[in-house]
Every structure is written in C-alpha cells, then in structure tokens.
Amino acid sequence: MAAISINVSTVKPLGDRVFVKVSASEEKTAGGILLPDTAKEKPQIGEVVFVGPGKRNDDGTRSALEVKVGDKVLYSKYAGTDVKLAGEDYVLLSEKDILATVA
C-alpha cells in the first residue's frame, strides 16, 4: 500500500459536502475555571474552508449550496467526519448538518 500525503489544499468535497475548520474550544468556564482537555466539549462552530459543487437534482442540474467559503457556521454536535490535517481539526459535513451561519 502506497502512502499518500494529504494537506488541506488537496481536499475537495463532493456533492453537497462542506469542509469546515473547527474553532478552538473554550479553555475557561464563565466563572474563570480552567478546563482540562478531558472536560472540554466538542466545538460546534467553525469556518467553511471548501464547499462541494452542490447536490444533483432529478433533472441533472446542481443546486447551489447556501454557505460559501469563509462563512462561520454552527453545525450539529455529532455530525460529519472528523479529520486532522497538519495539526488542525476539521470536519467534513453534509450541508443538511449545518444549522446556521454565525455573524
């Protein structure tokens, strides 16, 4: 089996998939208590890095995605596939797993 080198620029989502860079999780609680790594919750906010071409309709055309590169999004807690590239955390999501854009 040959080893391949994957970096962020070589990832190209297919269909209605979206590649999101996960935002860093909170280090402190609102009261100022430092959290250990085991107590941190999985972040649900990230920035869209790449988007796929869109879902194919019944007539063969593609419907455009509602999000674009650079958007900050809120996504479902257990959605997508977690990917770690070059020490950064990413998640590959279907567009339906994105709940909202964040201003």
N, C-alpha and C positions, 0 to 999 in steps of 0.2 A: 504494500500500500504506500503510495507516494504522499509525502507531506506537502501541504499547500499553505501558503502564507496569506492570511486574511487580515485586511485592515479596513477601517471604516469606509474609505472611498471605494472599495470593491464590492460593497453590499448594495444590491439593487432589489428592492421589494417588488413582488409580483402582484398583479390584480389590485385588490383594494387594501393591500397591506401598507403599514406605516412603520418606519424605523425611528424610534424615539430615544433620545439620550436622557437617562434618568437623572432627575435633580438630586442633589445631596440630601440625605435625611437629617432631621433635626438632631443636634448634639446635646441640647438642653431642653428641659421642660419649661413651661411658662413660669414656674416658680424658681428657676435657676439651677435645678438639679442636673448634673451631668449624667448622661445615659451611657451605659456600656453598650458595646456592639450587639450583644445578645438581646437587649431590651428595646432596640430601635425597631420601629415599624417600617415595612417596605414602603418607599415613597410611591405616590400615585400621580405625581406631576413631573412632566418632562418637556423637552423641546424637540419638535419634529426635525429630524436630520434629513431623511429621504422619504419620498412617497412613491407608491406604485402608479401605474398608468390609469388605474380605475377599474371598477367591476364591469365585466362584459354583460350587456343587456341581451335580451332574447333576439333582437334584430341584428346583433353583431357589433353594434356601436359600443363605445365605452362611456360610462357616466363618470364625470369628473369628481374627484374627492373634495370634501368640504374643507379640509385642512390643507395648509401649504407649508413648505419648508420655512422654519423659523417660528412657527406658532408654538405657544406654550399650551399644553393640553393636560386635562385631568382624565385619567383612564381608570378602568375597573381594577380593583385590588389584585385579583388573581388571574388577570387576563394576559394573553400573549406568551411569548417565549423569551426568557431572559438570556442575554448574550453579553459576554465580557470580552472587549477588544481593547488592546493597548492599555489595560488597567482601568478603563472606563466601563460603566454599566450602561447597557442599552436594553431595550425591549422591542420585539417585533410584534406589532399588533394588527388585528383586523380593524378596519375603520369603525365597525359597529361597536368595538370595545372602548372607543373614545367617548367620554361622557360630555365634555365641554371644553371650550377654549378658555384660557385664563388671560386676563388683561394685564 
